[in-house]
């Protein structure tokens, strides 16, 4: 018998809800699917677009300090991204467990997922505080020995690690809002954090309005202040307005190993999947630094710019996952099919715009970062070559939402591992042996072709097992 059917039968048998108590159907099981995806995804997409804007604006300000400052922040990115991977991946596990529990009317499980998720956020943040105290300088040194870049990178990274509680609680509380369909509230939290970031960046970097001039450290402080305020707002919105969840300090302080195991069954593959991106970025930096620090800075700029298009697609994905999970729990095949078709179309359109933008005006985009002539030459070729794979990535991301929604995140891990480490890095290294940095960028389209083939293979398998059998 299929895993999904076993879960539904099990929950129907041991449900603590009274049989004669009427249950109000969540909108994820009744609203028109296209309208539902737009309703749930658009606020997340907007908030993530603003987050992408913050990332770009942050780097634009840092670039005004100098290319070394921009390179330092780029070299700090892998470890910074690791924090995002742990917080977001854990959030995926919380989200999947919580959404399915709501779909199956298992409300005690949804509350357990929320309270244990808060506990995990605290523990995860504590680990990175220790890394911020002891590990940032050695980390930057493994990539370069340039004294100024090491000094700036260590300064930036130690601050964002030591004050990372805001990041972990922000992601957790926003995921809880998204899991219950309150994506508008999640958007409010994230927008506030990002806008505070954007406002504080020039003030703290350049010493405006009486604030001391802190340079790269100012960018880091602006980041953690914005994250902390966003976390506080998200907590208030959950407590006051998220009526489907019930928080308890005693539950948070007394975690349940069984619930944590269920969260991490989905969350750990997601964490590993996103952590692979950190490893890839680190290794790619090592390859590019063999050419010049400018090449590494270009790679950092690319990551900031591509977020304008990838972040909205990931935002759509975040809205799609609870819809798919809920309707799997409710055994509604038609709604699952319709949601997937519309999501693929929407993601493809967004990424096609990204490809056109990178192909038509790469020089203009690079000038935003105070690019030198050398950086413009390297960057123009990089943006045009890498952008070829954007539409393929769109299809892969949309189909990959099934892996997370149906608690099969191991397949997401396998796809990510194949694309970023098994294919991308070896191909990039081999192409670097030609002595031409331009050739390295072709590793991205090559890796995406392999990734899409893997995604399609796994998607067909899961669809046959979990969806095609629904009557």
TAUR-V778619 format. One line per field, one symbol per residue. psi: psi as a letter, one per 30 degrees, with the letter a starting at -180 (. if undefined). Layout:
psi=???
This chain:
psi=kkeeeeeeeeeeegkfkkegjkkkklfffekkeeeeeeeeeeeeeeeeeeeeeeeeeeeeeeffeleeeeeeeeffeeeefeeeeeeeeeeeeeeeeeeeeeeghifeeeeeeeefeeeeeeeeeeefeeeeeffeeeeeffelgjeeeeeeeeeeeeefefhgeeeeeeeeeeeeeefgghfeeeeeeeeeeeeeeeefdeefefhlhfkkjfbeeeeeeeeeeeeeeeeeeeeeeeeefiffkjkkeeeefiljeeeeeeefeeeeeeeeeffeeeeeeeeeeeeeffelfeeeeeeeeeeeefffeeeeeeeeeeeeefeeeefeefhieeeeeeeeeeeeeeeeeeeeeeeeeeeeheeeeeffghkleeeeeeeeeeeeeefefeeeeeeeeeeffeeeeghhfeeeeeeeeeefeeeeeeeeeeffffgjfefefffeeeeeeeeeeeeeeeeeeeeeefeffk.
